[in-house]
Structure formats: C-alpha cells, structure tokens
Amino acid sequence: SGVQTEIDMTGLNMISFILGTMLGRPLYAKLNPWCPRLTFPQGLDLKPGDLKAILEDVAEKRIRVVLDPASPFGFDTTSVRAAMMKQKSKHAHGKVVIEIAKEN
C-alpha cells in the first residue's frame, strides 16, 4: 500500500552507542562516590630557579633515580631485547637502562 511500517534504526543506535560511551563513564563517575576519579596532569608550572633547585637536590642526594636491579643492559641485540621484555612485563622496579657507551 506504500506505507512504511518499519523504521531503520541503525543510525540512531550508532549515535546513542557513541554518546553513551562518551558520556556514560564521566556521568557514572560523577554520580557514584566510590568510583575512582580520572585526573589528568596539567603540566609543570616551572618558575625561574626551579630546575637549578631540582639539580641541586639530585646532587645532594635528596632526590634519587631508582634503577631496575638488572640495569644497565648492554647495547647488543639480545640485551636490548631482554630490556624491552623486562619493561613490557611490567615487573621492572625502577628505570630500565640500556648503556650505549661507557664513560672513560
């Protein structure tokens, strides 16, 4: 009879799915007090002299870099692969270091 009785909802379903995923998590986090909050770093607000103070703290050993006990790895194929596997395994306890050249 020329009357369309069914409506194609695929486009509307896709739009509702996209909006649901985009807005669902933040809305859930706002309404649920037990849900962990997502925070994003805003960057460093360094002032003149801050970098010098940080370097002085490193020199006086008030700040130290934690290296993985297996570091440093050598600069050959097997050692670099071992370092990458250590980092990918997420079992590294500190920075994974690959030593390119030795100091004289």
C-alpha contacts under 8 A as a table, 3 or more apart, distances in Angstrom:
res1	aa1	res2	aa2	distance
4	Q	7	I	7.55
8	D	11	G	7.49
9	M	12	L	5.21
9	M	13	N	5.95
10	T	13	N	5.08
10	T	14	M	6.15
11	G	14	M	5.18
11	G	15	I	6.30
12	L	15	I	5.13
12	L	16	S	6.14
13	N	16	S	5.15
13	N	17	F	6.06
14	M	17	F	5.05
14	M	18	I	6.20
15	I	18	I	5.20
15	I	19	L	6.14
16	S	19	L	5.15
16	S	20	G	5.83
17	F	20	G	5.02
17	F	21	T	6.22
18	I	21	T	5.30
18	I	22	M	6.14
19	L	22	M	5.04
19	L	23	L	5.83
19	L	24	G	7.64
20	G	23	L	5.34
20	G	24	G	5.02
21	T	24	G	5.26
21	T	25	R	6.79
22	M	25	R	6.97
22	M	26	P	7.84
23	L	26	P	5.74
23	L	27	L	6.01
24	G	27	L	5.25
24	G	28	Y	5.93
25	R	28	Y	5.04
25	R	29	A	6.07
26	P	29	A	5.04
26	P	30	K	6.16
27	L	30	K	5.10
27	L	31	L	6.25
28	Y	31	L	5.28
28	Y	32	N	5.87
28	Y	35	C	7.85
29	A	32	N	5.31
29	A	33	P	7.19
29	A	35	C	5.47
29	A	36	P	7.08
29	A	37	R	6.53
30	K	33	P	7.16
32	N	35	C	5.58
46	L	50	D	6.06
46	L	51	L	7.59
47	K	50	D	5.64
48	P	51	L	7.57
49	G	52	K	5.21
49	G	53	A	6.23
50	D	53	A	5.09
50	D	54	I	6.26
51	L	54	I	5.05
51	L	55	L	6.22
52	K	55	L	5.16
52	K	56	E	6.18
53	A	56	E	5.05
53	A	57	D	6.22
54	I	57	D	5.06
54	I	58	V	6.32
55	L	58	V	5.02
55	L	59	A	6.15
56	E	59	A	4.98
56	E	60	E	6.09
57	D	60	E	5.13
57	D	61	K	6.05
57	D	62	R	5.11
57	D	63	I	5.69
58	V	61	K	4.96
58	V	62	R	5.98
58	V	63	I	4.87
58	V	64	R	6.13
59	A	62	R	7.78
60	E	63	I	7.78
61	K	64	R	5.97
65	V	94	G	7.91
65	V	95	K	7.84
66	V	93	H	7.67
66	V	94	G	4.85
66	V	95	K	6.23
67	L	71	S	6.59
67	L	93	H	6.96
67	L	94	G	4.45
67	L	95	K	4.57
67	L	96	V	6.38
67	L	97	V	7.36
68	D	71	S	5.36
68	D	92	A	5.87
68	D	93	H	4.89
68	D	94	G	4.52
68	D	95	K	5.48
68	D	96	V	5.62
68	D	97	V	7.75
69	P	93	H	7.34
70	A	73	F	7.23
70	A	96	V	7.88
71	S	95	K	7.98
71	S	96	V	5.81
71	S	97	V	5.31
71	S	98	I	7.12
72	P	96	V	7.07
72	P	97	V	4.79
72	P	98	I	5.31
72	P	99	E	5.68
73	F	79	S	5.61
73	F	80	V	6.71
73	F	82	A	7.90
73	F	83	A	6.41
73	F	96	V	7.96
73	F	97	V	6.15
73	F	98	I	4.64
73	F	99	E	5.90
74	G	79	S	5.32
74	G	80	V	6.77
74	G	98	I	5.86
74	G	99	E	5.44
74	G	100	I	6.98
75	F	79	S	6.40
75	F	80	V	6.14
75	F	98	I	6.31
75	F	99	E	6.01
75	F	100	I	5.37
76	D	79	S	5.46
76	D	80	V	6.03
77	T	80	V	5.31
77	T	81	R	6.14
78	T	81	R	5.13
78	T	82	A	6.10
79	S	82	A	4.93
79	S	83	A	6.15
80	V	83	A	5.02
80	V	84	M	6.19
80	V	98	I	6.93
81	R	84	M	5.06
81	R	85	M	6.08
82	A	85	M	5.07
82	A	86	K	6.12
83	A	86	K	5.05
83	A	87	Q	6.25
83	A	96	V	6.63
83	A	97	V	7.67
83	A	98	I	7.27
84	M	87	Q	5.07
84	M	88	K	6.03
85	M	88	K	5.05
85	M	89	S	5.99
86	K	89	S	5.28
86	K	90	K	6.84
86	K	91	H	6.55
86	K	92	A	6.06
86	K	96	V	7.81
87	Q	90	K	5.51
87	Q	91	H	6.97
87	Q	92	A	5.91
87	Q	96	V	6.79
88	K	91	H	7.98
89	S	92	A	7.48
92	A	95	K	7.23
92	A	96	V	6.99
99	E	102	K	7.15
